[in-house]
Amino acid sequence: MFDEISRSIDEFGNSFLGALNNIQKSFGRELSVAKPVKETILQMIGNTPLIRLNQIGSHIPNVEIYLKAEFCNPTGSVKDRTALSMILSSERRGELKPGGQIIQPGYNSTALSLAWISTIRQYKFRCLVAGDTDPQKIKDLQTFGAYVEVVTEAKGNWDDALLKKARELKEKEKNTVILNEYKDMANTNAHYLFTGPEIWRDLAGNVDAFVAGGGSGGTLSGAGRFLKSKKSSIRVIMGVSQKSRFIRKMVQNEASIHLPESFDPKIVDEYVGVDREQALVYQSELYQKEGIFAGQTTGTTLASAIRFAESLPTRDDQKTQVYRIVVLSPDRF
C-alpha cells in the first residue's frame, strides 16, 4: 500500500516537472523555473522576483503594487541584462572575438555590469572616465575588473570628449568594440525577450500597469512593448525626475533635446515626474515599511507609481477587480 502511494506521488511529481520543463522550453532556457542548479553565474541574471508591497500604497483601494526586484541581479542592477545582451549580440555579429577589448566611455551601472561580465568571458574592459570622477567610483570599477583610464585633456562636453577618446582607441587597437546602451537595440530587445515575459508569466497575465524609469529607455520600451503585445489595455508609465530629459522633451516639448535611440516613445502612455525629496521619502519608506533596500532611482519610480495609482478612478467598491501595477526597481544602491 505504502509503495503504491509513493509510486503515485513520484509519478505526479515527474509529470509536474515535465510540464514545467515544457513551459521552460517555450520561454527559453533563461526563463527556467525547474532548474535551480546554474551552469554559470551568468544564469543568475534575470528571473528576478516580483515582491508585493503590503504597506506602501495600501491607502489606495483595490490596487496592488508589485516591485520587480532587479536589484537581485548579481551586481545589484537591471544593467546586468543590458550588458550581457549587448556582449552576446556583439559576439554573434562577429565584432567581438575571443580575447577582445570592450571600451565604455563614462561611469554608470552599465559599466560595472560590463566589467563583471567581461571578466567572466575573458575580455579586457577599459572604462574611460572624466577627470572629476569620484575616486570611489573608480575603485568600484577596478574591483569589478575594469582597467580605468582618466581622461583629463577634455575640452567642452565630457560625454563628447570621452566618446571621441573611445573612438580613437578603437581605431588604434584591433578586436575592440564600443558598446553603447543608448544606441544598441540589444538593450531594448533584452527586456522584450525576458523582462516583459517574466512579469507576464509571474502574474499569469494579471497586470494592468507597468512603471519604469528613464535612463536609456531600453527597459521601459522593451518590457512595455511585450506587455502591450499581450494585453493592449496595459498602461505603460515612465516615472522620472521632474528635470529628466524625457519630461523636458516629451512633456515640455524642448526641441533641442535628443532622446536615446533605444527608447520608443510610442510605448509610453503617461510621463510622471517627481522631485528628489519625494524619491528619497519613498526610498526610505521602502525599507522602513517593507524591509527592502533599493536605490534612489527606485524611490523615484515608486513615487511616480503611487502618484499614478492615486489618479485612478475611485475603486472602493468591493466588487471592483483588483488593479495590479508592476514597478521596476532597477538598482540596489
Beta strands, then each sheet from edge to edge (+ up, - down):
strand 1: 50-53
strand 2: 63-69
strand 3: 101-105
strand 4: 124-130
strand 5: 147-151
strand 6: 176-178
strand 7: 209-212
strand 8: 235-241
strand 9: 270-274
strand 10: 323-329
sheet 1: 1+ 2- 10- 7- 8- 9-
sheet 2: 5+ 4+ 3+ 6+
end
